[in-house]
């Protein structure tokens, strides 16, 4: 099956579906975080009720869908874990800043909401906020 025209079509459709989902997470995350910055509040609803870093999760999906599923190259496949590691480190640095700014409210948010992968996707029921 690998290397056949059907396999290429399946990889393209699947890859673009993953890219589209990632792009919607990025857009929704940025829309909500822009609103929170304007209001100077901690954003914990919408997509942020399911994951603390939806824009990074979206980026991971975009890179995975395009660079690993749809059009894998040695460079794109090798770059994927480096991108994930880099953005995980960036997210941790940002979280230290959020703890300094929002204190216990952010600590409670960290306790309730996973960093990148929603609980419902890793075998745990989604908690109601």
PAVO-226901 format. One line per field, with one value per atom (N, C-alpha, C, O, CB): residue in three letters; chain; atom name; z negated, y, x. Coordinates in steps of 0.05 Angstrom, whole numbers, always signed. Glycine has a CB too. Example, Ala and Ser with C-alpha at 12.3 -4.5 7.8 and 13.67 -1.06 7.14 Angstrom:
# residues 2
code [ALA, ALA, ALA, ALA, ALA, SER, SER, SER, SER, SER] $
unit [A, A, A, A, A, A, A, A, A, A] $
site [N, CA, C, O, CB, N, CA, C, O, CB] $
pz [-156, -156, -156, -169, -181, -142, -143, -157, -161, -114] $
py [-114, -90, -66, -66, -89, -45, -21, +1, +23, -12] $
px [+264, +246, +264, +285, +226, +257, +273, +258, +268, +282] $
//
This chain:
# residues 129
code [UNK, UNK, UNK, UNK, UNK, UNK, UNK, UNK, UNK, UNK, UNK, UNK, UNK, UNK, UNK, UNK, UNK, UNK, UNK, UNK, UNK, UNK, UNK, UNK, UNK, UNK, UNK, UNK, UNK, UNK, UNK, UNK, UNK, UNK, UNK, UNK, UNK, UNK, UNK, UNK, UNK, UNK, UNK, UNK, UNK, UNK, UNK, UNK, UNK, UNK, UNK, UNK, UNK, UNK, UNK, UNK, UNK, UNK, UNK, UNK, UNK, UNK, UNK, UNK, UNK, UNK, UNK, UNK, UNK, UNK, UNK, UNK, UNK, UNK, UNK, UNK, UNK, UNK, UNK, UNK, UNK, UNK, UNK, UNK, UNK, UNK, UNK, UNK, UNK, UNK, UNK, UNK, UNK, UNK, UNK, UNK, UNK, UNK, UNK, UNK, UNK, UNK, UNK, UNK, UNK, UNK, UNK, UNK, UNK, UNK, UNK, UNK, UNK, UNK, UNK, UNK, UNK, UNK, UNK, UNK, UNK, UNK, UNK, UNK, UNK, UNK, UNK, UNK, UNK, UNK, UNK, UNK, UNK, UNK, UNK, UNK, UNK, UNK, UNK, UNK, UNK, UNK, UNK, UNK, UNK, UNK, UNK, UNK, UNK, UNK, UNK, UNK, UNK, UNK, UNK, UNK, UNK, UNK, UNK, UNK, UNK, UNK, UNK, UNK, UNK, UNK, UNK, UNK, UNK, UNK, UNK, UNK, UNK, UNK, UNK, UNK, UNK, UNK, UNK, UNK, UNK, UNK, UNK, UNK, UNK, UNK, UNK, UNK, UNK, UNK, UNK, UNK, UNK, UNK, UNK, UNK, UNK, UNK, UNK, UNK, UNK, UNK, UNK, UNK, UNK, UNK, UNK, UNK, UNK, UNK, UNK, UNK, UNK, UNK, UNK, UNK, UNK, UNK, UNK, UNK, UNK, UNK, UNK, UNK, UNK, UNK, UNK, UNK, UNK, UNK, UNK, UNK, UNK, UNK, UNK, UNK, UNK, UNK, UNK, UNK, UNK, UNK, UNK, UNK, UNK, UNK, UNK, UNK, UNK, UNK, UNK, UNK, UNK, UNK, UNK, UNK, UNK, UNK, UNK, UNK, UNK, UNK, UNK, UNK, UNK, UNK, UNK, UNK, UNK, UNK, UNK, UNK, UNK, UNK, UNK, UNK, UNK, UNK, UNK, UNK, UNK, UNK, UNK, UNK, UNK, UNK, UNK, UNK, UNK, UNK, UNK, UNK, UNK, UNK, UNK, UNK, UNK, UNK, UNK, UNK, UNK, UNK, UNK, UNK, UNK, UNK, UNK, UNK, UNK, UNK, UNK, UNK, UNK, UNK, UNK, UNK, UNK, UNK, UNK, UNK, UNK, UNK, UNK, UNK, UNK, UNK, UNK, UNK, UNK, UNK, UNK, UNK, UNK, UNK, UNK, UNK, UNK, UNK, UNK, UNK, UNK, UNK, UNK, UNK, UNK, UNK, UNK, UNK, UNK, UNK, UNK, UNK, UNK, UNK, UNK, UNK, UNK, UNK, UNK, UNK, UNK, UNK, UNK, UNK, UNK, UNK, UNK, UNK, UNK, UNK, UNK, UNK, UNK, UNK, UNK, UNK, UNK, UNK, UNK, UNK, UNK, UNK, UNK, UNK, UNK, UNK, UNK, UNK, UNK, UNK, UNK, UNK, UNK, UNK, UNK, UNK, UNK, UNK, UNK, UNK, UNK, UNK, UNK, UNK, UNK, UNK, UNK, UNK, UNK, UNK, UNK, UNK, UNK, UNK, UNK, UNK, UNK, UNK, UNK, UNK, UNK, UNK, UNK, UNK, UNK, UNK, UNK, UNK, UNK, UNK, UNK, UNK, UNK, UNK, UNK, UNK, UNK, UNK, UNK, UNK, UNK, UNK, UNK, UNK, UNK, UNK, UNK, UNK, UNK, UNK, UNK, UNK, UNK, UNK, UNK, UNK, UNK, UNK, UNK, UNK, UNK, UNK, UNK, UNK, UNK, UNK, UNK, UNK, UNK, UNK, UNK, UNK, UNK, UNK, UNK, UNK, UNK, UNK, UNK, UNK, UNK, UNK, UNK, UNK, UNK, UNK, UNK, UNK, UNK, UNK, UNK, UNK, UNK, UNK, UNK, UNK, UNK, UNK, UNK, UNK, UNK, UNK, UNK, UNK, UNK, UNK, UNK, UNK, UNK, UNK, UNK, UNK, UNK, UNK, UNK, UNK, UNK, UNK, UNK, UNK, UNK, UNK, UNK, UNK, UNK, UNK, UNK, UNK, UNK, UNK, UNK, UNK, UNK, UNK, UNK, UNK, UNK, UNK, UNK, UNK, UNK, UNK, UNK, UNK, UNK, UNK, UNK, UNK, UNK, UNK, UNK, UNK, UNK, UNK, UNK, UNK, UNK, UNK, UNK, UNK, UNK, UNK, UNK, UNK, UNK, UNK, UNK, UNK, UNK, UNK, UNK, UNK, UNK, UNK, UNK, UNK, UNK, UNK, UNK, UNK, UNK, UNK, UNK, UNK, UNK, UNK, UNK, UNK, UNK, UNK, UNK, UNK, UNK, UNK, UNK, UNK, UNK, UNK, UNK, UNK, UNK, UNK, UNK, UNK, UNK, UNK, UNK, UNK, UNK, UNK, UNK, UNK, UNK, UNK, UNK, UNK, UNK, UNK, UNK, UNK, UNK, UNK, UNK, UNK, UNK, UNK, UNK, UNK, UNK, UNK, UNK, UNK, UNK, UNK, UNK, UNK, UNK, UNK, UNK, UNK, UNK, UNK, UNK, UNK, UNK] $
unit [A, A, A, A, A, A, A, A, A, A, A, A, A, A, A, A, A, A, A, A, A, A, A, A, A, A, A, A, A, A, A, A, A, A, A, A, A, A, A, A, A, A, A, A, A, A, A, A, A, A, A, A, A, A, A, A, A, A, A, A, A, A, A, A, A, A, A, A, A, A, A, A, A, A, A, A, A, A, A, A, A, A, A, A, A, A, A, A, A, A, A, A, A, A, A, A, A, A, A, A, A, A, A, A, A, A, A, A, A, A, A, A, A, A, A, A, A, A, A, A, A, A, A, A, A, A, A, A, A, A, A, A, A, A, A, A, A, A, A, A, A, A, A, A, A, A, A, A, A, A, A, A, A, A, A, A, A, A, A, A, A, A, A, A, A, A, A, A, A, A, A, A, A, A, A, A, A, A, A, A, A, A, A, A, A, A, A, A, A, A, A, A, A, A, A, A, A, A, A, A, A, A, A, A, A, A, A, A, A, A, A, A, A, A, A, A, A, A, A, A, A, A, A, A, A, A, A, A, A, A, A, A, A, A, A, A, A, A, A, A, A, A, A, A, A, A, A, A, A, A, A, A, A, A, A, A, A, A, A, A, A, A, A, A, A, A, A, A, A, A, A, A, A, A, A, A, A, A, A, A, A, A, A, A, A, A, A, A, A, A, A, A, A, A, A, A, A, A, A, A, A, A, A, A, A, A, A, A, A, A, A, A, A, A, A, A, A, A, A, A, A, A, A, A, A, A, A, A, A, A, A, A, A, A, A, A, A, A, A, A, A, A, A, A, A, A, A, A, A, A, A, A, A, A, A, A, A, A, A, A, A, A, A, A, A, A, A, A, A, A, A, A, A, A, A, A, A, A, A, A, A, A, A, A, A, A, A, A, A, A, A, A, A, A, A, A, A, A, A, A, A, A, A, A, A, A, A, A, A, A, A, A, A, A, A, A, A, A, A, A, A, A, A, A, A, A, A, A, A, A, A, A, A, A, A, A, A, A, A, A, A, A, A, A, A, A, A, A, A, A, A, A, A, A, A, A, A, A, A, A, A, A, A, A, A, A, A, A, A, A, A, A, A, A, A, A, A, A, A, A, A, A, A, A, A, A, A, A, A, A, A, A, A, A, A, A, A, A, A, A, A, A, A, A, A, A, A, A, A, A, A, A, A, A, A, A, A, A, A, A, A, A, A, A, A, A, A, A, A, A, A, A, A, A, A, A, A, A, A, A, A, A, A, A, A, A, A, A, A, A, A, A, A, A, A, A, A, A, A, A, A, A, A, A, A, A, A, A, A, A, A, A, A, A, A, A, A, A, A, A, A, A, A, A, A, A, A, A, A, A, A, A, A, A, A, A, A, A, A, A, A, A, A, A, A, A, A, A, A, A, A, A, A, A, A, A, A, A, A, A, A, A, A, A, A, A, A, A, A, A, A, A, A, A, A, A, A, A, A, A, A, A, A, A, A] $
site [N, CA, C, O, CB, N, CA, C, O, CB, N, CA, C, O, CB, N, CA, C, O, CB, N, CA, C, O, CB, N, CA, C, O, CB, N, CA, C, O, CB, N, CA, C, O, CB, N, CA, C, O, CB, N, CA, C, O, CB, N, CA, C, O, CB, N, CA, C, O, CB, N, CA, C, O, CB, N, CA, C, O, CB, N, CA, C, O, CB, N, CA, C, O, CB, N, CA, C, O, CB, N, CA, C, O, CB, N, CA, C, O, CB, N, CA, C, O, CB, N, CA, C, O, CB, N, CA, C, O, CB, N, CA, C, O, CB, N, CA, C, O, CB, N, CA, C, O, CB, N, CA, C, O, CB, N, CA, C, O, CB, N, CA, C, O, CB, N, CA, C, O, CB, N, CA, C, O, CB, N, CA, C, O, CB, N, CA, C, O, CB, N, CA, C, O, CB, N, CA, C, O, CB, N, CA, C, O, CB, N, CA, C, O, CB, N, CA, C, O, CB, N, CA, C, O, CB, N, CA, C, O, CB, N, CA, C, O, CB, N, CA, C, O, CB, N, CA, C, O, CB, N, CA, C, O, CB, N, CA, C, O, CB, N, CA, C, O, CB, N, CA, C, O, CB, N, CA, C, O, CB, N, CA, C, O, CB, N, CA, C, O, CB, N, CA, C, O, CB, N, CA, C, O, CB, N, CA, C, O, CB, N, CA, C, O, CB, N, CA, C, O, CB, N, CA, C, O, CB, N, CA, C, O, CB, N, CA, C, O, CB, N, CA, C, O, CB, N, CA, C, O, CB, N, CA, C, O, CB, N, CA, C, O, CB, N, CA, C, O, CB, N, CA, C, O, CB, N, CA, C, O, CB, N, CA, C, O, CB, N, CA, C, O, CB, N, CA, C, O, CB, N, CA, C, O, CB, N, CA, C, O, CB, N, CA, C, O, CB, N, CA, C, O, CB, N, CA, C, O, CB, N, CA, C, O, CB, N, CA, C, O, CB, N, CA, C, O, CB, N, CA, C, O, CB, N, CA, C, O, CB, N, CA, C, O, CB, N, CA, C, O, CB, N, CA, C, O, CB, N, CA, C, O, CB, N, CA, C, O, CB, N, CA, C, O, CB, N, CA, C, O, CB, N, CA, C, O, CB, N, CA, C, O, CB, N, CA, C, O, CB, N, CA, C, O, CB, N, CA, C, O, CB, N, CA, C, O, CB, N, CA, C, O, CB, N, CA, C, O, CB, N, CA, C, O, CB, N, CA, C, O, CB, N, CA, C, O, CB, N, CA, C, O, CB, N, CA, C, O, CB, N, CA, C, O, CB, N, CA, C, O, CB, N, CA, C, O, CB, N, CA, C, O, CB, N, CA, C, O, CB, N, CA, C, O, CB, N, CA, C, O, CB, N, CA, C, O, CB, N, CA, C, O, CB, N, CA, C, O, CB, N, CA, C, O, CB, N, CA, C, O, CB, N, CA, C, O, CB, N, CA, C, O, CB, N, CA, C, O, CB, N, CA, C, O, CB, N, CA, C, O, CB, N, CA, C, O, CB, N, CA, C, O, CB, N, CA, C, O, CB, N, CA, C, O, CB, N, CA, C, O, CB, N, CA, C, O, CB, N, CA, C, O, CB, N, CA, C, O, CB, N, CA, C, O, CB, N, CA, C, O, CB, N, CA, C, O, CB, N, CA, C, O, CB, N, CA, C, O, CB, N, CA, C, O, CB, N, CA, C, O, CB] $
pz [+0, +0, +0, +13, -24, -15, -15, +12, +26, -37, +20, +46, +69, +92, +51, +64, +86, +88, +70, +80, +111, +114, +93, +83, +142, +85, +65, +38, +24, +62, +31, +6, +6, -15, +2, +28, +29, +26, +12, +56, +37, +34, +5, -7, +53, -7, -35, -53, -70, -44, -48, -64, -61, -80, -57, -36, -31, -46, -60, -1, -43, -56, -87, -100, -48, -97, -126, -136, -156, -134, -122, -129, -130, -148, -110, -109, -108, -129, -139, -81, -136, -158, -184, -200, -160, -189, -213, -213, -233, -216, -190, -187, -193, -207, -159, -181, -185, -215, -225, -169, -229, -257, -273, -290, -268, -266, -279, -274, -293, -269, -249, -243, -258, -267, -213, -262, -277, -306, -319, -274, -317, -345, -348, -367, -355, -329, -330, -329, -344, -306, -310, -306, -331, -340, -282, -341, -365, -389, -405, -371, -393, -415, -414, -434, -415, -390, -388, -391, -403, -361, -381, -385, -414, -423, -370, -429, -457, -474, -492, -468, -468, -484, -478, -496, -477, -454, -448, -465, -475, -418, -467, -483, -513, -526, -481, -523, -551, -556, -578, -558, -538, -541, -542, -558, -519, -525, -524, -551, -561, -501, -562, -587, -612, -634, -588, -607, -629, -648, -672, -644, -636, -652, -644, -623, -649, -661, -655, -638, -647, -682, -615, -597, -605, -603, -567, -613, -621, -609, -617, -651, -590, -578, -548, -537, -582, -536, -507, -504, -519, -490, -484, -479, -502, -506, -453, -517, -540, -564, -583, -549, -563, -583, -578, -596, -584, -554, -546, -546, -551, -519, -541, -541, -546, -538, -514, -560, -567, -544, -544, -590, -524, -502, -475, -460, -504, -468, -443, -418, -398, -442, -419, -396, -390, -367, -398, -411, -407, -399, -381, -433, -411, -401, -372, -357, -418, -364, -336, -318, -297, -332, -327, -312, -309, -288, -325, -331, -330, -309, -293, -358, -309, -290, -261, -243, -296, -257, -230, -220, -197, -230, -236, -228, -224, -205, -249, -242, -239, -214, -199, -264, -210, -187, -160, -142, -188, -158, -133, -131, -110, -130, -152, -150, -157, -151, -168, -169, -175, -160, -149, -206, -159, -147, -117, -101, -159, -109, -80, -63, -43, -78, -72, -55, -72, -76, -41, -82, -100, -84, -63, -114, -96, -86, -110, -133, -72, -105, -128, -146, -170, -118, -134, -149, -165, -189, -131, -153, -167, -189, -211, -148, -184, -205, -228, -251, -193, -222, -243, -258, -282, -230, -244, -257, -276, -295, -235, -271, -287, -317, -332, -278, -326, -355, -366, -389, -362, -349, -358, -363, -382, -337, -344, -347, -372, -387, -322, -376, -400, -425, -444, -400, -427, -450, -454, -477, -447, -433, -435, -446, -464, -408, -435, -444, -471, -485, -423, -479, -506, -526, -547, -509, -520, -537, -538, -560, -528, -515, -515, -531, -546, -485, -529, -545, -574, -590, -537, -583, -611, -621, -643, -616, -604, -612, -614, -633, -591, -595, -596, -621, -633, -571, -628, -652, -677, -696, -654, -679, -702, -703, -725, -701, -680, -679, -688, -702, -651, -679, -686, -716, -729, -670, -728, -757, -772, -792, -765, -762, -775, -773, -792, -762, -751, -747, -760, -772, -717, -758, -767, -792, -803, -745, -801, -826, -828, -810, -848, -850, -856, -835, -830, -883, -822, -801, -778, -767, -790, -771, -749, -759, -744, -739, -784, -795, -794, -788, -824, -801, -800, -771, -766, -813, -753, -725, -715, -700, -708, -723, -715, -726, -713, -726, -750, -762, -747, -744, -791, -737, -723, -694, -683, -726, -680, -651, -641, -650, -639, -624, -614, -596, -585, -599, -593, -578, -548, -536, -582, -535, -506, -496, -477, -493, -509, -500, -518, -542, -498, -508, -526, -539, -527, -510, -563, -578, -563, -564, -605, -550, -536, -514, -505, -524, -505, -484, -495, -480, -467, -521, -533, -552, -570, -547, -549, -564, -590, -606, -570, -596, -620, -612, -592, -636, -627, -621, -624, -641, -638, -607, -608, -634, -640, -583, -649, -674, -668, -651, -694, -681, -679, -696, -719, -686, -686, -701, -718, -732, -682] $
py [-24, +0, +25, +45, +0, +25, +48, +53, +34, +45, +78, +85, +83, +89, +67, +75, +73, +100, +116, +50, +105, +129, +132, +154, +130, +109, +110, +119, +135, +83, +108, +116, +146, +159, +100, +156, +185, +202, +223, +192, +193, +208, +206, +227, +197, +183, +180, +197, +211, +150, +197, +214, +243, +259, +208, +251, +280, +288, +308, +285, +272, +279, +279, +297, +259, +258, +256, +279, +292, +229, +284, +306, +333, +348, +307, +338, +364, +366, +388, +369, +344, +344, +351, +367, +317, +340, +346, +375, +389, +328, +385, +413, +432, +452, +418, +425, +442, +444, +465, +432, +421, +421, +437, +453, +392, +435, +451, +480, +496, +442, +488, +516, +527, +551, +520, +511, +522, +525, +544, +502, +508, +512, +537, +552, +488, +542, +566, +591, +609, +566, +591, +614, +619, +642, +611, +598, +601, +609, +626, +575, +597, +605, +634, +648, +587, +643, +671, +690, +711, +676, +683, +700, +704, +726, +688, +682, +683, +697, +712, +655, +691, +703, +733, +748, +689, +741, +770, +784, +805, +775, +771, +782, +784, +804, +765, +763, +762, +784, +796, +735, +788, +809, +837, +854, +808, +841, +866, +872, +894, +867, +850, +852, +849, +853, +832, +841, +836, +815, +818, +861, +792, +770, +744, +743, +768, +724, +697, +683, +680, +682, +674, +660, +630, +616, +663, +621, +593, +580, +558, +591, +594, +582, +576, +582, +600, +566, +558, +537, +518, +583, +540, +521, +520, +499, +528, +541, +542, +526, +521, +570, +517, +499, +470, +453, +502, +465, +438, +434, +412, +431, +455, +454, +482, +501, +442, +483, +509, +522, +547, +506, +507, +519, +510, +495, +511, +518, +508, +517, +503, +517, +541, +550, +533, +529, +579, +524, +506, +478, +466, +505, +469, +443, +445, +426, +435, +467, +471, +471, +459, +497, +484, +485, +456, +448, +503, +441, +413, +397, +382, +400, +401, +387, +395, +379, +392, +421, +431, +419, +409, +462, +420, +409, +379, +368, +416, +365, +336, +329, +311, +325, +343, +337, +341, +325, +353, +363, +370, +356, +345, +400, +358, +349, +320, +310, +365, +306, +278, +261, +240, +274, +269, +252, +257, +238, +257, +282, +288, +287, +274, +314, +301, +304, +300, +319, +332, +276, +272, +273, +261, +245, +287, +288, +282, +283, +315, +276, +271, +295, +293, +264, +319, +344, +348, +355, +368, +346, +351, +331, +338, +351, +306, +285, +290, +287, +257, +297, +303, +328, +330, +305, +348, +374, +372, +387, +394, +354, +352, +350, +366, +329, +330, +329, +353, +360, +303, +365, +389, +412, +427, +397, +415, +436, +431, +450, +437, +406, +400, +406, +418, +370, +398, +403, +434, +443, +390, +448, +477, +491, +508, +489, +484, +498, +488, +503, +493, +464, +455, +471, +480, +425, +476, +493, +521, +534, +492, +532, +559, +560, +579, +567, +540, +540, +539, +553, +515, +524, +523, +550, +559, +502, +564, +591, +610, +626, +602, +609, +625, +619, +637, +622, +594, +586, +598, +605, +556, +600, +613, +642, +653, +610, +655, +683, +685, +704, +695, +666, +666, +661, +674, +645, +644, +640, +665, +672, +617, +679, +704, +725, +741, +715, +725, +745, +738, +755, +749, +712, +704, +687, +681, +690, +678, +663, +638, +621, +681, +636, +612, +607, +583, +615, +627, +622, +607, +589, +649, +613, +598, +570, +551, +614, +568, +542, +523, +500, +546, +533, +516, +509, +486, +531, +528, +523, +501, +483, +549, +502, +481, +454, +433, +488, +454, +428, +416, +392, +433, +433, +424, +417, +399, +444, +432, +432, +423, +434, +460, +403, +393, +414, +432, +367, +411, +430, +430, +451, +424, +406, +405, +386, +393, +396, +364, +343, +342, +336, +315, +348, +347, +319, +299, +353, +319, +295, +275, +251, +300, +284, +265, +250, +229, +281, +260, +247, +227, +210, +268, +227, +209, +190, +179, +225, +185, +164, +173, +156, +143, +199, +209, +225, +239, +227, +222, +238, +267, +276, +229, +283, +312, +322, +315, +326, +338, +349, +374, +390, +355, +378, +402, +424, +418, +397, +447, +470, +483, +502, +490] $
px [+17, +0, +17, +10, -19, +40, +57, +69, +78, +79, +70, +82, +63, +70, +105, +38, +18, +3, +3, -2, -9, -25, -47, -53, -38, -60, -80, -68, -81, -94, -45, -32, -25, -28, -6, -17, -11, -36, -35, +2, -58, -83, -93, -101, -105, -91, -99, -82, -92, -97, -56, -37, -43, -42, -8, -50, -56, -81, -82, -59, -102, -128, -125, -134, -150, -112, -108, -90, -96, -96, -69, -50, -64, -61, -27, -80, -94, -116, -121, -106, -129, -149, -135, -146, -163, -112, -97, -87, -89, -72, -78, -69, -93, -90, -58, -116, -140, -147, -153, -164, -147, -154, -133, -141, -154, -108, -87, -91, -88, -60, -98, -102, -126, -125, -106, -147, -170, -163, -172, -194, -146, -137, -120, -124, -121, -102, -86, -104, -100, -65, -122, -140, -157, -159, -157, -169, -186, -170, -178, -201, -146, -129, -120, -122, -104, -112, -104, -127, -124, -90, -150, -174, -180, -185, -198, -180, -187, -166, -172, -192, -141, -119, -117, -110, -92, -123, -124, -145, -141, -129, -168, -190, -181, -186, -216, -169, -160, -139, -140, -149, -121, -101, -114, -106, -80, -133, -147, -162, -162, -167, -173, -188, -170, -179, -210, -145, -125, -136, -135, -119, -146, -156, -143, -130, -187, -146, -136, -157, -180, -130, -149, -167, -168, -148, -159, -192, -195, -220, -228, -196, -233, -257, -253, -231, -281, -273, -271, -249, -248, -264, -233, -211, -192, -179, -197, -189, -171, -182, -168, -166, -207, -218, -209, -212, -249, -200, -192, -162, -152, -203, -147, -117, -106, -118, -106, -83, -72, -58, -55, -53, -49, -34, -45, -31, -4, -69, -81, -66, -66, -110, -54, -40, -15, -8, -32, -2, +21, +12, +25, +38, -9, -20, -28, -22, -45, -40, -46, -22, -22, -61, -1, +24, +35, +45, +45, +35, +44, +28, +40, +42, +2, -15, -9, -8, -45, -5, +1, +27, +29, +3, +48, +74, +72, +83, +96, +58, +55, +39, +47, +41, +16, -1, +13, +11, -25, +28, +41, +68, +75, +44, +84, +112, +117, +139, +128, +98, +102, +82, +89, +99, +56, +36, +34, +37, +8, +30, +25, +51, +52, +12, +71, +95, +120, +135, +95, +125, +148, +174, +177, +145, +192, +220, +238, +228, +228, +263, +281, +282, +281, +309, +283, +284, +259, +260, +290, +235, +210, +205, +195, +187, +211, +208, +227, +220, +211, +252, +272, +265, +271, +300, +254, +248, +224, +223, +242, +206, +181, +187, +177, +164, +203, +208, +223, +220, +223, +240, +255, +235, +238, +276, +216, +195, +179, +173, +177, +170, +154, +170, +159, +146, +195, +212, +215, +212, +239, +221, +226, +201, +203, +234, +178, +153, +144, +130, +131, +151, +145, +161, +151, +151, +187, +203, +193, +193, +233, +185, +173, +148, +144, +167, +131, +106, +112, +98, +88, +132, +139, +149, +142, +160, +164, +173, +149, +148, +194, +131, +107, +90, +78, +90, +89, +74, +86, +71, +72, +112, +124, +116, +111, +155, +114, +105, +76, +68, +109, +59, +31, +28, +10, +15, +44, +42, +50, +38, +61, +70, +78, +56, +52, +104, +42, +21, -6, -19, +16, -14, -41, -41, -62, -55, -17, -15, -32, -31, -22, -47, -63, -84, -90, -76, -94, -114, -102, -115, -126, -77, -64, -56, -57, -40, -47, -40, -63, -60, -29, -87, -111, -118, -126, -135, -115, -119, -100, -109, -115, -75, -56, -64, -61, -28, -75, -84, -107, -109, -92, -125, -150, -146, -159, -171, -129, -128, -101, -80, -135, -100, -74, -60, -73, -77, -34, -18, -25, -31, +11, -24, -27, -50, -64, -1, -53, -72, -96, -93, -58, -120, -144, -147, -140, -169, -156, -160, -178, -172, -172, -198, -216, -201, -211, -240, -179, -163, -143, -133, -148, -139, -119, -132, -119, -97, -158, -171, -184, -193, -153, -184, -197, -221, -221, -177, -243, -267, -261, -246, -291, -274, -271, -284, -307, -284, -269, -280, -296, -288, -257, -317, -333, -321, -313, -363, -319, -308, -329, -323, -294] $
//
